[in-house]
Every structure is written in structure tokens, then in C-alpha cells.
Amino acid sequence: RSTLFPYTTLFRSPYREPLVNVRLVATDTLRDLAVTTMVAGRPVIYFNPVLLQSVGEPLRDFFVAHEYGHVAHGHTGGALTSTGDELARVRQKQELQADCYAASRLTRTNPVAVEAAVAFFARMGPFRYDQLHPSGAQRAANILACVAAERASEEEQK
């Protein structure tokens, strides 16, 4: 059985639009949970299976969906053309968009993952990993706003 099995099948059904041609690569040398990039014109999500396992299944699901959000929004290197404060602004916006993507996709299918992400980021409060990431409080508030927007959109469609 492939070590990628739980990750390659994790998000087939929750997505409204299929994200095809995304390659998932496990590497225990990655210092982050996961990172998305382009390789030969194809989106690749590198992930550290040891770190993902350490955060537990609900957060793992959220963070993998977050990486798919980067793919869906085309966040695979475009920010690299920015520098300094502009780079930080662009990357923080991308992180919030990827969080929103994950939250909106998982709200109905895996609400425990969304709740785990909100709790995780809320505990971080004003802390941020680096200048390229929003604070935990910003991320938690953003996820809650995205969930509310997703639910309102569903109600309008009824």
C-alpha cells in the first residue's frame, strides 16, 4: 500500500470542481507540514507525513485541503515576483484564501476538521510563524467568516 494512499484519496468527493493533475509527494525532510509549488508545469504538493500525523487527523485534513486551495487559486509561485512588504502582503492574502478554500470545502463534509483549525489558530492568538503568514487570530476569524459565507450561500440556493 502506498504511503500516499490516505492523501491521494482524501479530497476526491468534497470538491465541487475536481483538481486533477496534482502530484502529492511525501518527504520527511520538509520542515513544514506541506508546501505547494509547480514542477514542469504541474502543481505539486510536498508534505511531511510525520508532521501531518503529529497534528492529528482533523488538522491534517484541513492542512491538506489548504494546500489544494493554493492550487485552486493558482498560488504556486506567483508571489515570488513581489518583494519586501508587498511579498508579505501577497503571501498573507494567499494564506487566507487557501484557508477559506479549505473551510468552505470541508464545512459540510468534515466539520470537525474546520473546528480543529479554528481552535488551533485561535490558540495561536497574535503569533505568526513568519511575516509571510497571518496571525493565528486572523486565520481563525477568516475561517469563521468563510464558513458563515458558505452557509449563507447554501441557504440562498435553497
C-alpha positions in Angstrom: 0.0 0.0 0.0 1.4 3.4 -1.0 2.2 5.8 1.8 0.4 8.4 -0.2 -2.9 6.5 -0.2 -4.7 8.4 2.6 -3.7 11.8 1.0 -4.4 10.9 -2.6 -8.0 9.9 -1.9 -8.8 12.3 0.9 -10.4 15.1 -1.1 -12.0 13.4 -4.2 -15.6 13.9 -3.2 -15.7 17.2 -1.2 -14.5 19.4 -4.0 -17.1 20.9 -6.3 -14.5 21.1 -9.0 -12.0 18.4 -9.5 -8.4 19.3 -9.0 -6.7 17.0 -11.4 -3.1 16.5 -12.2 -2.0 17.5 -8.7 1.0 15.4 -7.6 1.5 14.6 -4.0 5.0 13.9 -2.7 5.8 12.7 0.8 9.1 13.8 2.2 10.3 13.7 5.8 12.9 16.3 5.1 10.4 19.1 4.7 10.4 21.4 7.7 6.8 22.5 7.2 3.6 20.4 7.1 3.2 21.0 3.4 4.1 23.3 0.6 2.7 23.8 -2.9 4.7 24.6 -6.0 4.9 24.0 -9.7 7.2 21.4 -11.2 7.3 21.2 -15.0 4.0 23.0 -15.3 2.2 20.6 -12.9 1.1 21.5 -9.3 3.0 19.5 -6.7 2.1 19.4 -3.0 5.1 18.3 -0.9 4.1 17.1 2.5 5.8 15.8 5.6 3.8 12.7 6.6 5.5 12.7 10.1 4.5 16.3 10.8 1.0 15.8 9.4 0.5 12.7 11.5 1.6 14.6 14.6 -1.2 17.2 14.3 -3.9 14.6 14.2 -6.4 13.6 11.5 -8.7 16.6 11.7 -5.9 19.2 11.3 -4.2 17.0 8.7 -7.4 17.1 6.6 -7.6 20.8 6.9 -4.0 21.5 6.1 -4.1 19.2 3.0 -7.3 20.9 1.8 -5.5 24.3 2.5 -2.7 23.2 0.1 -5.3 22.2 -2.5 -6.6 25.8 -2.0 -3.3 27.1 -3.1 -3.5 25.0 -6.3 -7.1 26.1 -6.9 -6.2 29.8 -6.6 -3.0 29.5 -8.6 -0.7 30.3 -5.7 2.1 28.2 -7.0 4.9 30.8 -7.1 3.3 33.9 -8.4 4.1 35.8 -5.2 7.8 35.3 -5.9 7.7 38.3 -8.2 6.9 40.5 -5.2 9.5 41.7 -2.7 9.6 43.1 0.8 6.4 44.3 2.3 4.5 43.6 -0.9 5.6 40.0 -0.8 4.4 39.7 2.8 1.0 41.3 1.9 0.5 39.0 -1.1 1.5 35.8 0.7 -0.7 36.6 3.8 -3.6 37.1 1.4 -2.8 33.8 -0.3 -2.7 32.0 3.1 -6.2 33.4 4.0 -7.6 32.4 0.6 -6.3 28.9 1.0 -7.7 28.7 4.5 -11.1 29.9 3.1 -11.0 27.4 0.3 -10.3 24.5 2.8 -13.0 25.7 5.2 -15.7 26.2 2.5 -14.9 22.7 1.1 -14.9 20.9 4.4 -17.7 22.7 6.2 -20.3 20.1 5.1 -18.1 17.0 4.6 -15.7 17.3 7.5 -16.8 20.0 10.0 -14.5 18.5 12.7 -11.5 19.5 10.6 -12.7 23.1 10.3 -13.4 23.3 14.0 -9.9 21.9 14.7 -8.4 24.5 12.5 -10.3 27.3 14.2 -9.3 26.1 17.6 -5.6 25.6 16.5 -5.3 29.1 15.1 -7.3 30.7 17.9 -4.8 29.3 20.4 -2.0 30.9 18.5 -3.6 34.3 19.0 -1.3 37.1 17.7 1.6 34.7 17.0 2.5 34.2 13.4 5.1 31.7 12.0 6.8 34.4 10.0 6.0 37.7 8.2 4.5 35.7 5.3 1.7 34.2 7.4 -1.2 35.9 9.1 -1.5 35.7 12.8 -3.4 32.8 14.3 -6.2 35.1 15.4 -6.5 36.5 11.8 -6.7 33.0 10.4 -9.3 31.8 12.9 -11.5 34.8 12.2 -11.1 34.4 8.5 -12.1 30.7 8.6 -15.2 31.5 10.7 -16.2 34.2 8.2 -15.7 31.8 5.3 -17.8 29.2 6.9 -20.6 31.7 7.5 -20.4 32.9 3.9 -20.5 29.3 2.7 -23.6 28.6 4.8 -25.3 31.8 3.6 -24.6 30.8 0.0 -26.1 27.4 0.6 -29.2 28.9 2.1 -29.6 31.3 -0.9 -29.5 28.3 -3.2 -32.4 26.5 -1.4 
